Amino acid sequence: MHILFIGYGKTSQRVAKHLFEQGHHISTISRSAKTDCYATHYIQDIHQLDLTGLAPVDVVYIILAPSESGVEAYQHTYVDSIGPIVQALKPHPVQRIIVVSSTRIYGENAGQRIDDESEIRPADPQGHLLRRMELLWQQYYPQESIIVRPAGIYGTSIARLKSLAEQTRTYPAIHYSNRIHIDDLAGFLALLMSLAKVETSYIVTNNRPLPMHEILLWFQRQLQIPALQLVSKQQTGKQIYATRLVETGFSIEHRICFNDYAAALSVHSNAE
């Protein structure tokens, strides 16, 4: 099959490698030059997308990221791009479109449980724009589109968490956070291309919601620095579970984030 990636960052690169190894032909669209040998790369502005020169496209991955975190950047990247992409795809026999969104569309913030059947209630403008993006893709491709909502994506970098641990002396509440390793996300995205039966949307997380202060306490113990104090037992954030992902039979390899953090700390210590 000919698979097109619109947006080609770290996640897309991993998915493309999976699919290339399965024998598929890969093309990519991005804002800057790419050098992966297993794909044909095109530099284009997605708002003026031209796919007339490409061989017929069977599957599309939409994995975009705004250059900034503000509302205008979200509107420009996620919503304003849809019309030009849809127009460019019209001549192509697209069988499946996999669109990466975010669990930000779930606006709960009192420690509630969220899963694939939960009501969608965005709580901020960016969340509303992501939901608008999802609905537009489902409107244009009601049978072909699959919405994927990852929790917090992490990989090998621990610089931010290490810095937070070093600077944090108190934490205001029990704030639940959720995560998915980038390699697990990529593996699941690759699987979605070939599943015979799919749902309209999937949450992707490791099903291990953790209070953020516990993560920082773990780092503080490893770094042998003073432990923070929890100020309140009030619960914030949300506890997210990927129920539909489990039903596919996909196996999460990075279930315990502390194993990955320990490996990253070891590499960091050896490099010093």
Salt bridges, closest charged atoms under 4 A:
GLU21 OE2 - LYS17 NZ 2.62
ASP45 OD1 - HIS47 ND1 3.14
GLU108 OE2 - ARG121 NH2 2.97
ASP115 OD2 - ARG113 NE 3.48
GLU117 OE2 - ARG244 NE 3.15
GLU119 OE1 - ARG121 NH1 3.97
ASP124 OD2 - ARG104 NH2 2.78
GLU134 OE1 - ARG131 NH1 2.80
GLU134 OE1 - ARG149 NH2 2.78
GLU166 OE2 - LYS162 NZ 2.85
ASP183 OD1 - ARG14 NE 2.84
ASP183 OD2 - HIS181 ND1 3.82
ASP260 OD1 - HIS254 ND1 2.84
GLU272 OE2 - HIS268 NE2 2.81
